[in-house]
Amino acid sequence: MECPGPATVVFDPTLTEYDFGPAHPMSPVRVDLTMRLATDLGVVGGPGLRLVGAPLATLDEIATVHDQRLIEAVERCGRTNEPDLQVGLGSDDNPVFPGMHEAAAHVVGASLAAFREVWSGDSLHSANVTGGLHHAMQGRASGFCVYNDVAIGIKWLLDQGAERVAYVDVDVHHGDGVERIFWDDPRVLTISLHETGQMLFPGTGFPEDLGGEGAEGSAVNVALPPGTSDAGWLRAFHAVVPDLVREFAPDVLVTQHGCDSHAADPLAHLMLSVDGQRAAYLALHELAHEVAGGRWVVTGGGGYALVEVVPRAWTHLLAIVGGAPLDPATSTPESWQAYVRERTGVVPPASLTDGKTPGFRPWSDGYDPGTWLDRAVNATRSAVFPLHGLDPLP
């Protein structure tokens, strides 16, 4: 699966300064362990995946999406350590920390670098695993997300002349910030597969949420039942995502890869394996080549099983970005295992697999109204597909 063009990962070790503190579930150790594992396995720094430095985003770049009131509050709170709950800063989810603006702007700058790599043609694929902060709203921080790096990157693409951008979000939580920012813009297709908002933050993202006036069908939501595992998740993905993205025919495919859909994640209730997540990454890579000439911007996202899941899932992701997928049976290097023990005191996973062989029943095999999963998928297809001229029936 070699890529017919270069691929890059944007990273600087100081990106781990996006840190809400030792008690917060989104510890930057997950990024450190990911990049070390990917480097020790030869994924990063090898011929397939060049390392690119990460600049800080400017105030003007951040202001293309975010209100000045929020930006000023983030700067002020990062200096004074005082909360501003009116814009979501100082809550349990988004505690303030010194240098918060600089750390958040660094994540935005890293994602913008990935977007520039792809749009310029310098890279066919580019990734920023520290990005994917998809909950931040135009005027409010939310859900561990201060600035919305994905939305800023998509807005940059549009400003450069991109006519259509497709965004696919496989985080276990609804990608509400990106969806809301482009709610009225028919040039951006946002597709989110997530655990239903009946059970999980942010409580939104239902099939009837379709986009604003003049942009109906530009927002797509697949609200999955708790307990959905590899087979059900992949069935839902393949029943919705490829047909819509093909019909939309984007100039660039942008994907967010929160791996908190894993069975071991402490904050959600889906039951995927690393092997099932890897299957989704492969499918999105293939789709980028099919519909967007291979132009693919990749970000991280959620994921709170810091040692057991995130490093393995995102190392698989980076290997696919670099055009050289890793065998799931690959052992984790002794050097990485020793570092994990020293850094965290946790026994590290010994291989890149959970021992699963992901498969699924295609939607074309028929719809079973007796299952919650199929009812959820059917609700999305019935609401959205006709708006794109597609048949919602199997």
C-alpha positions in Angstrom: 0.0 0.0 0.0 2.7 2.5 -0.9 1.5 6.1 -1.4 2.3 7.8 -4.7 3.7 10.8 -2.9 5.4 11.9 0.3 3.8 11.8 3.7 4.6 13.8 6.8 3.9 13.9 10.5 4.0 17.3 12.3 5.5 17.1 15.7 7.6 19.0 18.3 8.1 17.6 21.8 6.9 20.9 23.3 3.4 20.1 22.0 3.1 18.1 25.1 2.8 21.4 27.0 -1.0 21.3 26.2 -1.5 19.9 29.6 -4.5 20.4 31.9 -2.7 18.9 34.9 -1.9 15.5 36.5 -5.5 14.7 37.5 -6.9 15.4 34.0 -7.8 12.4 31.8 -6.2 13.9 28.7 -2.6 13.5 29.8 0.1 14.4 27.2 1.9 11.2 28.1 -0.3 9.5 25.5 1.3 11.7 22.8 4.8 11.1 24.1 4.3 7.3 24.2 2.8 7.4 20.7 5.7 9.2 19.1 8.3 7.1 20.9 6.6 3.9 19.8 6.2 5.1 16.2 9.9 6.2 16.2 11.2 3.0 17.8 9.3 0.9 15.2 10.8 3.0 12.4 7.4 4.5 11.4 8.5 8.1 12.1 11.7 9.2 10.6 11.7 6.4 8.1 11.5 6.8 4.3 7.7 6.9 4.3 7.0 9.5 7.0 9.0 12.7 7.2 9.0 14.7 10.4 8.0 18.3 10.1 8.3 21.0 12.8 5.3 22.6 14.4 5.0 26.4 14.5 2.7 28.4 16.7 -0.5 29.7 15.1 -0.8 33.5 14.9 -3.7 35.4 16.5 -5.0 36.2 13.1 -5.1 32.6 12.1 -7.0 31.6 15.3 -9.4 34.5 14.8 -10.5 33.1 11.4 -12.7 30.8 13.5 -12.8 32.0 17.1 -14.2 35.1 18.7 -11.9 37.7 20.0 -13.5 37.4 23.4 -12.4 33.8 23.7 -8.9 34.4 22.4 -8.4 37.3 24.9 -9.8 35.1 27.7 -7.4 32.2 26.9 -4.5 34.6 26.9 -5.5 36.2 30.2 -6.4 33.0 32.0 -3.0 31.5 31.0 -1.3 34.5 32.6 -3.4 34.9 35.7 -4.6 31.3 36.4 -8.0 32.8 37.0 -11.1 31.0 35.4 -13.6 32.6 33.0 -16.5 30.2 33.0 -18.5 32.3 30.6 -16.2 31.0 27.8 -15.7 27.5 29.4 -12.4 28.1 31.0 -11.8 26.9 34.6 -14.3 24.0 34.5 -13.4 20.5 35.5 -13.1 19.6 31.8 -11.1 22.7 30.9 -9.0 23.8 33.8 -6.8 26.8 33.2 -3.0 26.3 33.2 0.0 28.6 32.7 0.8 29.3 29.1 -2.5 28.0 27.9 -2.8 30.2 24.9 0.7 29.4 23.7 0.1 25.6 24.2 -3.2 25.7 22.4 -1.9 27.9 19.6 1.0 25.4 19.1 -1.5 22.6 18.5 -3.4 24.8 16.0 -0.1 25.7 14.3 0.8 22.0 14.0 -2.5 21.2 12.3 -2.2 24.2 10.0 1.3 22.9 9.0 -0.3 19.6 8.1 -3.0 21.3 6.1 -0.4 23.4 4.3 1.7 20.3 3.5 -1.2 18.7 1.8 -2.7 21.7 0.0 0.7 22.8 -1.3 1.4 19.3 -2.7 4.5 19.0 -0.6 2.9 16.0 1.1 0.1 13.8 -0.1 -0.8 12.9 3.5 0.0 14.8 6.7 -0.8 14.1 10.3 -0.9 15.9 13.6 -1.7 13.4 16.4 -1.9 16.3 19.0 -4.7 17.9 17.0 -8.3 17.0 16.6 -9.7 19.3 19.3 -13.1 19.0 17.8 -15.4 20.3 20.7 -14.2 23.9 20.8 -16.8 26.3 19.7 -16.5 29.7 18.0 -16.8 31.5 21.3 -16.2 28.8 23.9 -13.8 26.1 25.0 -15.4 22.8 25.6 -14.6 19.1 26.2 -10.8 19.4 26.7 -10.6 21.6 23.6 -9.5 25.2 23.9 -9.1 26.1 20.2 -10.6 24.1 17.3 -7.5 23.3 15.2 -9.5 21.2 12.8 -12.0 23.9 12.0 -9.2 26.5 11.6 -7.5 24.2 9.2 -10.6 23.6 7.2 -11.3 27.3 7.1 -7.8 27.9 5.8 -8.4 25.4 3.0 -11.5 27.2 2.0 -9.7 30.5 2.0 -7.0 29.0 -0.2 -9.7 28.1 -2.8 -10.8 24.6 -1.9 -14.3 24.2 -3.1 -15.3 21.2 -1.0 -13.8 19.6 2.1 -15.1 16.4 3.7 -14.5 15.9 7.4 -14.9 12.4 8.9 -14.8 12.1 12.7 -14.5 8.7 14.3 -14.0 9.9 17.9 -16.4 8.2 20.4 -17.8 11.7 21.1 -19.8 13.8 18.6 -17.7 16.2 16.7 -20.0 19.1 17.7 -17.6 22.0 17.4 -16.5 21.4 13.8 -20.1 20.6 12.8 -21.4 23.8 14.4 -18.8 26.1 13.0 -19.6 24.9 9.4 -23.3 24.3 10.1 -24.4 26.8 7.4 -21.6 26.1 4.9 -22.5 23.6 2.1 -18.8 23.5 1.1 -18.0 21.4 4.2 -19.4 17.9 4.7 -19.1 16.8 8.4 -19.7 13.2 9.2 -19.5 12.0 12.9 -19.8 8.4 14.1 -20.1 8.5 17.8 -21.8 6.9 20.8 -25.3 8.3 21.1 -25.7 11.6 22.9 -28.4 9.9 24.9 -25.5 8.3 26.9 -22.4 10.5 26.4 -21.0 14.0 26.2 -21.8 16.3 24.5 -25.4 15.0 24.3 -25.8 16.0 20.6 -25.4 14.6 17.2 -28.6 12.9 16.1 -29.7 11.8 12.6 -32.1 14.8 12.3 -29.2 17.2 12.8 -28.6 17.9 9.1 -27.0 21.4 8.7 -28.4 24.9 8.4 -30.7 26.5 5.8 -29.0 26.2 2.4 -26.7 23.5 3.7 -29.1 20.7 4.5 -27.3 17.4 4.3 -23.9 18.9 5.0 -24.0 17.6 8.6 -24.2 13.8 9.1 -24.5 12.0 12.4 -24.4 8.3 13.2 -25.4 7.9 16.8 -24.3 4.4 17.9 -25.6 2.4 20.8 -23.3 1.7 23.8 -21.7 -1.7 23.4 -21.1 -1.4 19.7 -18.1 -3.4 18.8 -15.9 -3.8 15.7 -18.4 -5.6 13.6 -21.2 -3.2 14.3 -19.1 -0.1 14.1 -17.6 -1.1 10.7 -21.0 -2.0 9.4 -22.2 1.5 10.3 -19.2 3.2 8.9 -19.4 1.4 5.5 -23.1 1.9 5.3 -22.8 5.6 5.5 -19.4 7.2 5.0 -18.1 5.9 1.6 -21.3 6.6 -0.4 -21.6 10.2 1.0 -18.0 11.1 0.6 -17.9 9.8 -3.0 -21.0 11.7 -3.9 -19.6 14.9 -2.3 -16.3 14.5 -4.2 -14.1 16.7 -1.9 -10.9 18.3 -2.8 -9.4 17.2 0.5 -10.4 14.5 3.1 -9.8 15.5 6.7 -10.2 12.9 9.4 -10.2 13.0 13.2 -9.1 9.8 14.9 -10.0 9.9 18.6 -9.4 6.3 19.7 -11.7 6.5 22.8 -14.1 4.1 21.0 -11.9 1.3 22.4 -13.3 -1.1 24.9 -10.6 -0.2 27.5 -11.3 3.6 27.3 -12.5 4.8 30.7 -14.8 7.6 29.5 -17.1 5.9 27.0 -19.0 2.7 26.3 -18.2 1.4 22.8 -16.3 -1.8 22.5 -13.8 -1.6 19.6 -10.4 -3.2 19.5 -7.2 -1.7 18.2 -7.6 -4.1 15.3 -11.1 -2.6 14.5 -9.7 0.9 14.7 -6.9 0.0 12.3 -9.5 -1.3 9.8 -11.2 2.1 9.9 -7.9 3.9 9.3 -7.2 1.7 6.3 -10.7 2.4 4.9 -10.2 6.1 5.3 -6.8 6.0 3.6 -8.3 4.1 0.7 -11.2 6.6 0.5 -8.8 9.6 0.3 -7.1 8.1 -2.7 -10.5 7.2 -4.3 -12.2 10.6 -3.9 -9.6 13.3 -3.2 -6.6 12.3 -5.2 -5.0 11.1 -2.0 -5.1 14.5 -0.3 -5.5 13.5 3.3 -5.1 15.5 6.5 -5.1 13.4 9.7 -5.5 14.4 13.3 -5.7 12.7 16.7 -8.5 13.4 19.1 -9.7 11.7 22.3 -8.3 8.6 23.9 -7.8 8.1 27.6 -6.4 4.6 27.9 -3.1 6.3 27.9 -0.7 3.3 27.8 -2.9 0.4 26.7 -4.6 1.9 23.6 -3.5 5.3 22.4 0.1 4.6 21.5 -0.8 1.4 19.6 -3.8 2.9 17.8 -2.0 6.0 16.6 1.2 4.2 15.7 -1.0 2.1 13.3 -2.5 5.3 12.1 0.9 6.9 11.4 2.1 3.8 9.6 -0.9 3.9 7.3 -0.4 7.6 6.7 3.2 6.8 5.7 2.1 4.1 3.3 3.5 1.1 5.2 0.9 -0.4 7.5 2.3 -2.5 10.4 1.4 -6.1 10.9 -1.0 -6.2 13.9 1.1 -9.0 15.4 4.2 -6.8 15.6 5.7 -6.8 19.0 6.3 -3.5 20.8 10.0 -2.9 21.1 11.9 -3.6 24.3 13.2 -0.1 24.3 9.6 1.3 24.3 8.4 -1.1 27.0 11.3 -0.1 29.3 10.4 3.6 28.7 6.8 3.0 29.5 7.6 1.2 32.8 10.0 4.0 33.8 7.7 6.8 32.8 4.3 5.5 34.0 4.9 2.4 36.2 2.4 0.6 34.0 3.0 -2.8 32.3 3.0 -2.0 28.6 1.2 -4.0 25.9 3.5 -6.5 24.3 2.1 -6.3 20.7 0.2 -4.0 18.4 -2.9 -6.3 18.3 -5.8 -7.1 20.6 -6.0 -10.5 18.8 -9.2 -9.6 16.9 -9.9 -10.1 13.2 -12.4 -7.4 12.4 -15.1 -8.2 9.9 -18.7 -6.9 9.4 -21.9 -7.7 7.6 -22.4 -5.3 4.7 -25.5 -3.1 4.7 -26.4 -4.5 1.3 -27.1 -7.8 3.1 -30.2 -6.3 4.6 -31.5 -4.1 7.4 -32.6 -5.6 10.7 -35.1 -3.3 12.4 -34.8 -5.5 15.5 -31.4 -4.2 16.4 -30.6 -0.8 17.8 -27.5 -0.5 15.6 -29.4 -1.0 12.4 -32.1 1.3 13.4 -29.5 4.0 14.1 -27.8 3.5 10.7 -31.2 3.4 8.9 -32.2 6.7 10.6 -29.1 8.4 9.3 -29.4 7.0 5.8 -33.1 7.9 5.7 -32.5 11.5 6.8 -29.4 12.3 4.8 -29.1 10.1 1.7 -32.0 11.7 -0.2 -30.5 15.2 0.3 -27.5 13.9 -1.7 -29.6 12.2 -4.4 -28.8 8.8 -2.9 -31.1 5.8 -2.3 -31.4 5.2 1.5 -32.6 1.6 1.0 -30.0 -1.2 1.2 
